[in-house]
Amino acid sequence: MKNQYRTHTCGELNSKNIGEEVVLSGFVQTIRDLGKMIFLDLRDENGITQIVIKEEAKLTDKIKDLNKECTIKVRGKVLERSSKNDKIPTGEIEVVVEDLTILGKCKANLPFEINSEGQTVREDLRLEYRFLDLRNTKLHQNIKLRSKVLKDFRKEMDELGFTEIQTPILANSSPEGARDFLVPSRLHPGEFYALPQAPQQFKQLLMVSGFEKYYQIAPCFRDEDPRADRSPGEFYQWDFEMSFATQEDVFGVIETVITKVFQANSNWKVSEVPFARISYKEAIEKYGTDKPDLRNPLLISDLTDIFENTEFKAFEGKTVKAISVKNGAEKPRKFFDNLSEFAVQELEAKGLAWVKVDAENQLNGGISKFIDEARKTKIFEKMDVEPNSAIFFVADEKNKATKIAGGVRIKLGEEFDLLEKDVYRFCFIVDFPMYELSEEGTIDFNHNPFSMPQGGMEALQNKNPLEIYAYQYDLVGNGYELASRSCSKS
């Protein structure tokens, strides 16, 4: 059936179509009035085509009130452009208009420019005019990419033999670390349903029911503050469950699906399978976080034992963490001052100590006078320090020193441009402690109570709770937590 609004999309035409009469529809992105000739960039979700309106077309009455973002239909002939644009697929051609129809009139003054680069628009204004904001090419393509990614997830899970099942939305409360959204019941006054924070209980019931491999793209409703990587109130997650499976079986599914989905939607390199397994303890010690960005080669060293009985008051009785950066000695004094200011203001550190290592491996600047030859030798051996390096030190209570050092590591990676380019580095964080000691001295769950302890009931009955590890894991990619779950026994 012939479409009266278009014969082609705005991203489809090229030199092979020269001479053809075509019909296009879309939004007016730009207007350049040169008097006897008007140029328009016509945009739809597939691309942009340059439109030319000549004086002899006698379309003055139709275009006199034409504004950017008006919706129009044009009919015309495809011609070769005299000035080609190799930045867009349609840059070899233009369409000379013979007829134009305004399908939707737009106001002359929009609340903000749709595709203006570098423009800062208040978020509340963008949300108020969301229908306009989503015309932005980048946002529009992000949503199309999301659709493509979800299709790829479903394709891979189907091929692995999983069954997609939608679990209930109205249910009883099953807290997952945030507050519930409550829905009053019409049939039972005074009673409430809770929107699920995750399909945790439902999917475990599915395993008991005999559905051995379940998955869904599940909405999760959580009454919590918005995050940079999560919409306020709700988000969607790739959720799956397996029966008769070990943690390594689960990892195998994640590695297969993540690798194929990322490779299908990006030209960046993806970590080889199997992904690295890093214990929670190792992640905290080496990276200062359980979400390490493995593109950053810097590692944190613990020098607490080396600075035992030190005369340097700032280190006395403290946990001391340190990071060595190659060629760091080349930076000017202002760089070290700015980094110290960052640590104090952004990471709530008491300060950031440092020394430079010259070409002869001698220390100078910063706290060098507080490091004797014996300590210097031990530091060099432990950290594999090279000439012309800089060493940065954090001293504080153990947990705080670790966290601050993790933040400094990230900052140093950025400042020295050390992050590996065009690559996704994935790892599993494993061996989370089952329990932790709270500030009040009580023993609480550390990460996820819906977990099987390593060692089973024997470990729960006979081991020190603080020494028990859980079958829990996080999948981390480039410093972001992408997946988090546990293995349990029903």
Number of C-alpha atoms within 10 A of each C-alpha: 3 6 8 10 16 16 15 13 20 24 18 14 22 17 15 11 15 17 13 12 16 19 22 23 24 26 24 21 20 16 16 11 11 9 8 9 13 15 18 21 20 27 24 19 16 13 18 24 27 21 24 20 24 18 12 10 13 12 16 12 8 12 14 8 13 18 19 21 24 19 21 19 19 23 21 21 19 22 19 17 16 9 10 13 13 9 7 12 16 21 20 21 24 27 28 21 20 17 15 19 14 16 14 12 14 17 12 12 9 13 13 16 17 17 15 9 7 6 10 9 12 9 10 9 12 15 12 11 14 12 10 16 20 17 18 16 16 12 13 13 15 13 12 12 13 12 11 14 16 14 13 19 17 19 13 18 22 14 9 13 11 19 17 16 15 15 19 10 17 14 16 13 16 17 14 17 12 13 16 21 18 17 13 12 12 9 7 8 8 8 11 17 16 19 24 28 25 22 22 18 12 15 23 18 12 18 17 12 9 9 17 16 20 22 20 22 16 20 20 17 21 23 16 15 10 12 9 6 8 11 13 14 17 18 15 14 14 14 19 23 20 21 17 9 12 13 15 9 12 16 16 15 16 17 20 15 19 17 19 15 18 16 14 12 13 12 10 12 14 19 16 12 12 13 19 15 15 18 17 21 17 15 19 20 20 21 27 27 20 25 23 25 24 20 19 20 13 20 19 23 21 20 20 18 10 15 19 14 12 16 11 12 10 15 19 16 15 17 21 25 24 25 23 27 22 16 16 22 21 14 13 9 11 9 13 20 14 11 19 21 17 18 21 15 12 12 18 13 20 17 19 22 20 21 23 26 24 18 12 9 15 14 23 15 13 16 15 16 11 14 17 11 11 9 15 18 12 13 21 13 10 13 17 9 20 17 17 19 21 25 21 25 23 29 26 21 12 13 12 17 23 27 21 24 33 26 18 27 26 19 15 21 18 12 12 13 11 15 19 15 10 12 16 23 21 29 26 25 24 23 21 21 23 25 22 17 13 11 7 6 8 9 14 14 15 16 19 20 16 18 17 19 25 17 15 12 11 10 15 14 10 9 12 10 18 15 12 19 21 26 22 27 25 22 23 23 22 19 20 15 17 14 15 15 19 19 19 17 11 9
